[in-house]
Amino acid sequence: MKALSVVRSGVGPETDDDDLGASSRRRRYVLLLLGLVAVFCGTVVAAVGMGAVSVSPLTVLDIVGHHLIGSPAEKTWKSSHDAIVWRVRLPRVLLGAAVGAGLAVTGMALQAMVRNMLADPYLLGVNSGGSTGAAAAILFGFGAGWGEHALQIAAFLGALGASLLVFVIARTAGRITSTRLLMTGVAVGYALYALTSFLIFASDSAEGSRSVLFWLLGTLALAHWSAPLVVVLVAVALVVTLLTLWGRRLDALAIGDETAHTLGVSPARFRLVLLVLVSLAVGVLVASSGSIGFVGLVIPHLARRIVGATHRRAVPVAALIGAIFLLWADLAARMLLSPQELPIGIITAMVGAPFLLILVRRLHAGSE
């Protein structure tokens, strides 16, 4: 009965106390969202302004306003600051925010899909497929005819190929179950990771191998004003919107297939829809930023602890927290060893691993 109440809230008679309690919860949730939006906006301004060359927040706002809406019309700042803010840092910050939000919400969807709280967006082998495509492009010139976007296109095609492979294998028995999907994703991921390692060792380019290893740990350095950035922003906005609208279906799927059937949700069909959506989204994210771990694993747990397990509320919260977290992680990656840049995956692992250990310890203590 408690499980059903998660997805059937509002059904049945309510007292005045229930109405007041629900109204209070909604108010707190709205205030939480507004607070996270404010923190996110402040983080964006800080991330754009901080770096080897510091730019004041007011100057950042003036430069962005000048380029977006033409106000202020007269430039009162240095041309170098204009180039740094508009051409270099702002695209990178927008990409980081989109990748953080996208990894967080796809991780939450995947955890509901396979009913495993340790699942993350790279569980389906999409990450490994993207890595294989990127390695082929960097080391052997695969897709050289695609011009400056060859790396992103090759990585996306590799991720898409991995998704199709997982789908075909997991569906051999006629329907996709969480266990079969989980095992297939792990197997395909390891196989493609082995193929990527083989490509690295087969190459005689030391610089190319270093570039692949850097890309495998994640980087936002490829960001600039171009079609791929627009694709990422649109894809993440679409995924966040759809997963929020499908919140009750995700609740039902997370509880179990029998409960989902009872509530009119077809687990196999909805799991297939989620598989396609998550695979395409993660493919786009991996193609633009490489492999960034722990965001899709840790952030969903943090969001649930703040607002509960109801996905309609947890998905927007996870998106905002994921965006904020990845922006600060990227800022640390840029500044810790300045002027040298660290792969962002190192920072997310340094923060995410201890958080995950604390979470596991608390879950273990709560089950005793």
C-alpha positions in Angstrom: 0.0 0.0 0.0 2.8 2.4 0.7 4.3 1.7 -2.7 1.0 2.4 -4.4 0.7 5.7 -2.6 3.9 7.0 -4.3 2.2 6.9 -7.7 -1.4 7.4 -6.6 -1.0 10.4 -4.4 -4.2 12.4 -4.2 -6.5 9.4 -4.6 -9.1 9.0 -1.8 -10.7 11.3 0.8 -8.5 14.1 2.2 -8.9 16.0 5.4 -8.2 19.7 5.9 -4.9 18.7 7.5 -4.0 16.7 4.4 -4.7 19.7 2.2 -2.6 22.0 4.4 0.2 19.5 4.5 0.2 19.1 0.7 0.1 22.9 0.2 3.0 23.3 2.6 5.0 20.6 0.7 4.3 22.3 -2.6 5.4 25.6 -1.2 8.6 24.2 0.1 9.3 22.5 -3.2 8.8 25.7 -5.2 11.0 27.6 -2.8 13.7 24.8 -3.2 13.5 25.1 -7.0 13.8 28.8 -6.9 16.7 28.6 -4.5 18.5 26.1 -6.8 17.8 28.3 -9.9 19.3 31.2 -8.0 22.4 29.1 -7.1 22.7 27.9 -10.7 22.6 31.4 -12.1 25.2 32.6 -9.6 27.4 29.5 -10.5 27.1 30.3 -14.2 28.3 33.9 -13.6 31.1 32.7 -11.3 32.3 30.0 -13.7 32.4 32.4 -16.6 34.3 35.0 -14.7 36.8 32.8 -12.9 40.0 31.4 -14.5 43.5 32.4 -15.5 42.1 35.8 -16.4 39.5 37.0 -13.9 36.5 39.0 -15.1 34.1 40.7 -12.6 30.5 39.4 -12.3 29.2 42.8 -13.5 31.4 42.8 -16.5 30.3 39.2 -17.3 26.7 40.3 -17.2 27.4 43.3 -19.4 29.2 41.3 -22.0 26.5 38.6 -22.1 23.7 41.2 -22.2 25.5 43.1 -25.0 25.7 40.0 -27.2 22.2 38.7 -26.4 20.0 41.7 -26.3 22.3 44.6 -27.3 22.3 46.2 -23.8 24.5 47.9 -22.9 25.1 49.1 -26.4 28.4 50.7 -25.7 31.4 48.6 -24.8 33.2 49.7 -21.7 35.3 46.5 -21.3 38.4 45.2 -22.8 38.2 43.3 -26.1 40.2 40.5 -24.6 37.6 40.1 -21.8 34.9 40.1 -24.4 36.6 37.2 -26.3 37.3 35.2 -23.2 33.7 35.5 -21.8 31.7 35.2 -25.0 33.8 32.9 -27.3 35.6 30.7 -24.8 34.0 30.4 -21.4 30.3 30.9 -21.9 29.9 28.0 -24.4 32.0 25.8 -22.1 29.8 26.7 -19.1 26.6 26.1 -21.1 27.9 22.7 -22.2 28.9 21.8 -18.7 25.5 22.7 -17.3 23.8 20.7 -20.0 26.0 17.7 -19.5 25.6 17.7 -15.7 21.9 18.0 -15.9 21.6 15.4 -18.6 23.8 12.8 -16.8 21.9 13.4 -13.6 18.4 12.8 -15.0 19.3 9.9 -17.3 21.0 8.3 -14.3 17.7 8.7 -12.3 15.7 7.2 -15.2 18.1 4.3 -15.6 18.0 3.5 -11.9 14.2 3.3 -12.2 14.4 1.3 -15.4 16.6 -1.5 -14.0 15.5 -1.1 -10.4 19.1 -0.8 -9.2 20.3 2.2 -7.2 23.9 1.7 -8.3 23.1 2.1 -12.0 24.4 5.0 -13.9 24.1 6.3 -17.5 27.1 4.5 -18.7 25.8 1.1 -17.6 24.2 0.4 -21.1 27.6 0.4 -22.8 26.9 3.8 -24.4 30.0 5.3 -22.8 32.2 2.6 -24.1 30.8 2.8 -27.6 31.4 6.5 -27.7 34.9 6.0 -26.4 35.6 3.5 -29.2 34.3 5.8 -31.8 36.4 8.7 -30.4 39.5 6.6 -30.3 39.0 5.5 -33.9 38.7 9.2 -34.9 41.7 10.4 -33.0 44.1 7.6 -33.6 43.2 6.4 -37.1 41.3 9.4 -38.7 37.9 7.7 -38.8 35.4 10.2 -40.2 38.0 12.7 -41.3 35.7 13.8 -44.1 33.3 15.2 -41.5 35.6 18.1 -40.8 35.9 19.8 -37.5 33.1 17.8 -35.9 34.6 14.4 -36.9 35.4 13.5 -33.2 31.9 14.3 -32.0 30.2 12.5 -34.9 32.4 9.4 -34.5 31.8 9.3 -30.8 28.0 9.6 -31.3 27.9 6.9 -33.9 29.9 4.6 -31.6 27.5 5.3 -28.8 24.5 4.7 -31.0 26.0 1.4 -32.3 26.5 0.3 -28.7 22.9 1.1 -27.8 21.6 -0.9 -30.8 23.8 -3.8 -29.9 22.5 -3.8 -26.3 19.0 -3.5 -27.6 19.3 -6.4 -30.0 20.9 -8.8 -27.5 18.6 -7.8 -24.6 15.5 -8.3 -26.7 16.4 -11.8 -28.0 13.7 -13.4 -25.8 11.0 -11.1 -27.1 10.9 -8.5 -24.4 13.4 -6.4 -22.3 13.6 -7.1 -18.6 15.7 -5.1 -16.1 18.0 -8.0 -15.4 18.7 -8.8 -19.0 19.2 -5.2 -19.8 21.6 -4.8 -16.9 23.7 -7.8 -17.8 23.8 -7.0 -21.5 24.9 -3.5 -20.9 27.7 -4.6 -18.6 28.9 -7.2 -21.1 28.8 -4.9 -24.1 30.5 -2.1 -22.1 33.4 -4.3 -21.1 33.8 -5.7 -24.7 33.9 -2.2 -26.2 36.3 -0.9 -23.5 38.6 -3.8 -24.4 38.3 -2.7 -28.1 39.2 0.9 -27.2 42.2 -0.3 -25.2 43.3 -2.3 -28.2 43.0 0.7 -30.5 45.2 2.7 -28.2 48.0 0.1 -28.0 47.7 -0.6 -31.8 48.4 3.1 -32.5 52.0 4.3 -32.9 51.0 7.9 -32.0 52.0 8.8 -28.5 50.2 12.2 -28.7 47.1 10.6 -30.1 47.0 8.0 -27.3 47.4 10.8 -24.7 44.5 12.7 -26.3 42.3 9.6 -26.2 43.1 9.0 -22.5 42.4 12.7 -21.7 39.0 12.4 -23.6 38.2 9.1 -21.7 38.3 11.0 -18.4 36.1 13.8 -19.7 36.6 17.3 -20.9 34.6 20.4 -21.9 37.4 21.9 -23.9 35.6 21.1 -27.2 32.8 23.5 -26.4 32.3 26.5 -28.8 29.4 28.2 -30.5 28.3 25.5 -33.1 25.6 23.1 -34.0 26.7 20.4 -31.6 26.3 22.7 -28.6 22.8 23.5 -29.7 22.0 19.8 -30.2 23.2 19.1 -26.6 21.1 22.0 -25.1 18.0 21.0 -27.0 18.4 17.3 -26.2 18.9 17.8 -22.5 15.9 20.2 -22.3 13.7 17.6 -24.1 14.9 14.7 -21.8 14.3 16.7 -18.6 10.8 17.7 -19.8 9.8 14.2 -20.9 11.1 12.5 -17.7 9.3 15.0 -15.5 6.1 14.4 -17.4 6.6 10.7 -17.2 7.2 10.9 -13.4 4.4 8.6 -12.3 5.3 6.0 -14.9 8.9 6.1 -13.6 7.5 5.7 -10.0 5.5 2.7 -11.1 8.5 1.1 -12.9 10.8 1.7 -9.9 8.4 -0.1 -7.6 8.1 -3.3 -9.8 6.6 -4.7 -12.9 3.5 -6.0 -11.1 2.7 -2.6 -9.7 3.2 -1.0 -13.0 0.8 -3.4 -14.7 -1.7 -2.7 -11.9 -1.5 1.0 -12.6 -1.8 0.6 -16.4 1.8 1.0 -17.3 3.4 -1.6 -19.7 6.8 -2.3 -18.2 8.3 -3.8 -21.4 7.0 -1.0 -23.7 7.9 1.8 -21.3 11.4 0.3 -20.6 12.0 0.2 -24.4 11.0 3.9 -24.7 13.3 4.8 -21.9 16.1 2.7 -23.3 15.9 4.6 -26.6 15.6 8.0 -24.9 18.5 7.4 -22.5 20.8 5.9 -25.1 20.3 8.8 -27.5 20.8 11.4 -24.8 23.9 9.8 -23.3 25.3 9.3 -26.8 24.9 13.1 -27.4 26.5 13.9 -24.0 29.4 11.5 -24.4 30.1 12.8 -27.9 30.4 16.3 -26.6 32.2 15.8 -23.3 33.8 12.4 -23.2 33.4 10.1 -20.2 32.4 11.9 -17.0 31.6 9.5 -14.2 29.8 9.6 -10.9 27.4 12.5 -11.8 24.6 10.1 -13.0 25.3 7.8 -10.1 25.5 10.2 -7.1 23.3 13.1 -8.0 20.0 11.1 -8.3 20.5 9.8 -4.7 21.1 13.3 -3.5 18.0 14.6 -5.2 15.9 11.8 -3.7 17.2 12.5 -0.2 16.1 16.2 -0.6 12.7 15.8 -2.1 11.8 12.1 -1.9 11.4 9.4 -4.4 8.6 10.9 -6.5 10.2 11.4 -9.9 8.0 14.3 -11.0 9.7 16.3 -8.2 13.1 14.6 -8.2 13.9 15.0 -11.9 14.0 18.8 -12.0 15.9 18.9 -8.7 18.5 16.4 -10.0 18.9 18.4 -13.2 19.7 21.6 -11.3 22.0 19.9 -8.8 23.8 18.0 -11.6 24.4 21.2 -13.6 25.7 23.1 -10.5 28.0 20.3 -9.5 29.6 19.8 -12.9 30.2 23.5 -13.3 32.1 23.7 -10.0 33.9 20.5 -10.9 35.0 22.0 -14.3 36.1 25.2 -12.5 38.3 23.1 -10.2 39.7 21.1 -13.2 40.6 24.4 -14.9 42.2 26.1 -11.9 43.8 23.5 -9.6 46.9 23.0 -11.8 46.6 26.2 -13.9 47.7 26.7 -16.6 47.5 22.9 -17.1 43.9 21.5 -17.2 42.8 18.4 -15.5 40.3 16.0 -17.0 37.0 16.7 -15.3 36.4 13.1 -14.6 39.2 13.1 -12.0 37.4 15.9 -10.0 34.0 14.2 -10.2 35.5 10.9 -9.0 37.4 12.6 -6.1 34.1 14.1 -4.9 31.7 11.4 -6.0 33.5 8.3 -4.6 33.5 9.5 -0.9 29.9 10.7 -1.2 28.9 7.3 -2.5 30.7 5.5 0.3 28.9 7.7 2.8 25.6 6.9 1.1 26.2 3.2 1.1 27.1 3.3 4.8 23.9 5.2 5.7 21.8 2.8 3.6 23.4 -0.1 5.4 22.8 1.5 8.8 19.2 2.2 7.8 18.6 -1.5 6.9 19.8 -2.8 10.2 
